[in-house]
């Protein structure tokens, strides 16, 4: 049976979790939905995803919309307020950002925030963290946007602090950019060892090494050949730091839209922004299972669908049928 990433390995989740599915919500622009109804609509999507068999719901930690989804003026909800509200509405879904930019929040405060989310959700929080990249919103909000090398250094320190605050009673840490001194984090996280850590990015020299050191989940995108190569890099990093690579859940941004038939799929693709559409295809349920099988055979057991591809209840429910088919035909026990 599958072990939940980041949890005590003695705590089992159940054989139905041999494949892991996420529903990512980067888009808050819904035609016909009034501003005062926006969150209720988002909550209904999350509840539909929960009923359809998804395991995780993620939101972006951005303040402006990003270009590959839409114009930056489009609505963008603050991540942790949204996740906390979803925690109160849902009962089973794990909840995370995909992912928080390290430049946006003091890491000790971030650890406190995610621990609080873990409390509100009764042990369903995941910490998503990455090096940040959107210089436009940094300028707009007055956040410093240092060069990538410094952002990576900050990410490593932030991961260290969050892990310490999840696992120790009064940790102290002195880094180049951040420090804590006998920091209290009470109440403690519900999940033993703290919420699982999802690290954004696939940089081979530093990011994947941090995944090997700190990560429970890693989310990737690209062709299957690219992902296989990066998986080999991650395995080498795991060997260097003494980490069993099977304890890290590799998730993939699904590059297709599940459809009943190809004609219906074309209409869906036409609604997706052109930049995103170039990386997407359509797949009937049988075709989708075949594609997922190729990833599973390569060692990837987590799959993330975006709400730009599953924008409404009907599309989410269709994806739920795919989840059921995939788990029935592809699921295998895992040590993660």
N, C-alpha and C positions, 0 to 999 in steps of 0.2 A: 504493500500500500504506500501511497505517496506521503511524504513528510512535507509539511508546510515550510516554505523558505523562512529561515531565521528563527524557527521555533525549536523548542526542546525536541530532539529527535525521537524521544519516547512518546511524544504526543502525536497520535495518528490522525489523519484527516479523513481517509476513506478512499476506496478504490475508484470512486467516480471522479476523483481529482487527479487521475493519472495524466490528464492533459489540463492545462491551465488557460483560461480565457479571460481577456480583459476588454473592457469597453472604454475607449478614450474619448473625452469630450473637449475638443479644442475649439468648437464652434458654438456660439450662443446667438446666432442670427437665425431666427425661425420665422418665415413668412406667416403673417396673420396672428402672431403671438404678441400681445401688448406688453409694454415694459413692466406693468404691475403684475403680469402673469408669467414673467420669464422664469423665475425660480420654480414655480409650480410645474411648468413644462419640463424643466431640467430634472426635477424630482421624479416626474412620471417616466421619463426616459430611463433613469437609474432603476426605478422599481421594475420596469419592464425588463431591463437587462438582468436584474436579479432573478425574476421569475423564469427567464429564458435559459438560465443555467450559467451565466457569466459569474466569474469568481472575483473580479476586481473592476472597480470603476476609478478612472483617473481623470484629473483635470490639469490644464496647463497652469503653471505659475508664471503668468505674464500679466502685464497691466495694459498693454495694447494688443490688438489682434496681430498675428504674424502674417507675413506676406503670402506664404504658401497656402493659407486658409482663406484670407480675405483682406480688405483694406484695414489699416490699423485703426480707423475710426469706429469699426464695428464693436458691439458690446463685448466686454471682457469682465467676468466676475472675479473678485479676489479669491484666491484658491482655498485658503484654510477656513474662511467663513463659509464657503460653499460646501467643503467637505464636512465640516461640523454639522451643518444643517442636513446634509445627506445621511450622516451617521444617525441622526435622530429619526429619520424616515425609514431607513433600511434595517435589515436584521442579519444578513449573512455576508454581503459584499465586503471585501477588503477595499480600503480607500487610500488614495495616494495622489500626489502630484506627479506629473510626467514632464519635467521634474522641476524642483525648486532651484533657482539660480543662487549660487553661493554668495553673490554680491548683494542680495536683497535683504538678508536677515543675519543678525548676529547668531552664530551657531548654537550658543547656549540657549538663546530664546527660541530658536528653531526646535531644539531638542525638547524644550518645555512645551511648545505648541503641539508637536507631534505626540508627545506623551499625553497631553490633554485630549487630543483626538482619539488616542487609544483608550482612554478612560470613557469618553462619551460613547464610543462605538463598542465598548466591552471587548477590546482586544482585536480590533480589525484594522488598525492603522498600519501603513507602510510609509517609511521615510524615503521619498524620492529626492535626489540631490545631484546637481551637475555644475559645470563651471560657468554657466550663463553665457549669452552670446548677443542678445538684442541691444545694440548700442543706442538705438532710437529711444527706447523707453528708459534706459539709464540716463540719457540726457534730459528727457522730459521730467523724470522724477528726482533728478539731482543725485543719483547714485554714481559713485566712482566706477569707472570701467577700465580697470588696468589691463595691461597686455595679457595675452593668453597664458604665458608662463607663470605670472603672478596669480592669475585666477586658478590655475591648477594647483599651485602651492596652497592657496586659501582653501581649495576643495579638500585637499588632504588633511589640513588642520581641522577643518569643520567636521569631516567624517570621524576623526579621532575624538573630538570633543563630544559629538553626539553619541558615539559608541560608549564612551566613558560615562556619560550621564544616563544612559540606558542601563548600565550594568553595575555601576559602583555607587556607594552611598554618598560619599563626599569627595569627588575627584578634584584633582588639581592638575592643570596643564599650562605650560608657558610656551607659546609658539612665537613665530615672527609676527604674525598678524592678529592672533586671537589668544586669549588666556582665560582661564577660570581658576578660582581659588576655593577649594572645599565647597564646590557648588552643590546646592540642594536641588533635588528634583522629586518633590513629593506632592501628590502621590506617585508612587513608582509605576512604570508601565504595567499594564495588565499581562502582556505577553512576556513569558520568561525570556530573559536576554534582550528584551526590548523589541520594538517593531522591526520587521525585516527591512533591509536597506536596498533600495533600488538605485543604481548609479547610472546616470544618463551619459551617453557618448560611447564611441567605440575606438577612440585613439589608441593605437597599438602600444606605444611606448609608456604612456603614463596612465591613461584612463583604465585600460584593461588590467594594468597592474593593481590599481586601486580596487577594481572589482575583485581581483584575487584576494586582496587583503581584507576588504571590508564588506563586499557585496554579497547579498543573498539572491538578488535578481538583477539581470542585465537585459536591457531592451535594445534590439538591433534592427536595422533595416538595410536593404540592399539585395543584390542577387544571391541566390543560394551558394554559388561558388565563392562570392565575397564573404558570406557568413561563415562558410566552412574554414576559410583561411583565417579569419579573425578568431574562430573557435580554437584553432591550433595555437594561435598566439596566446589566448587566455590560458590554455592548458599549460603552456610553457611557464607563464607567470605563476600559475598555481603550484607547479613543481618547485619553482624557485623559493616560494614563501611557505612551502609545506602544507598547501591547501588541497583537499580532495575536490577536484573540479565538479564532481557529481553533486556537490552540495550547493551549487549555484544554478538557479533556474534561468535558462536562456529563453527570452521571449522575443518574438519577431513581430514587427508591424506588418500585418497581413496586406499583401499587395493586390488583392482582388476584392470585388464586391460580389457576395453571394446573391444569386437571382434564381427565380423560378424558371425563366427561359431567357434566351439571349436577347429577344426583342425587348422584354421588360428591362433588361440590363442596360441597353443602350440609352433608354430614357433616364435611368439613374445616373449614368456617366455624364450625360449632358448637363446635369445639375451641379456637378462637381467642378470647382474652379480649374481652369485650364492647366495651371502649373502642377496641381495635384493629379489631374487626370492623366498626365503623361506617365506617371508611375503606377497607375491602376489598370486593372483589367476586370472583366466580368467572368464569373464562373458559375455554372449550374451546381447544384449540390453535389452531384457525383463528381464533377470536375474539381470542385473545391476539396472534397475528401482526398482525391488523388494528389492535389498540390500539398495539402497538409501532411500527407503520408511521406512525401519527399523530405520535408523538414524534420519530421519525427525520426526518420531513418538517419538523418544527419546529426541527431542529438538535441534538437530543439523541441521543447515540450510546452511552450507557452506562446499564445497567439493573441495579438491585440488588434481589435477592429476600431476604427474611428467613426465618430458620429457623422462625419461628412459622407461616409459610405452607408451608414445605417442611421438615417436621419429621423426615423419615425417608428412608431410601435410595430407596424407591419414588417418593416425591414429587420428590426431587432428580433422579432419572433421567428422570422425565417432563419436568421443566424442561429437562433436557439435550436432549430431543427438540425442545422449543420453540426452544432456542438454535440447534440445527442448522437448523430450518426458517427462523428469522429470518435467520440468516447467509446462507442460500441464496437467500432472496427479497428481503431488504431491504438487505444489506450494500453499501456503496459506498465507494470509496477516500476517505481523509481525510488532511488534512495534520497532524493532531494527533500 
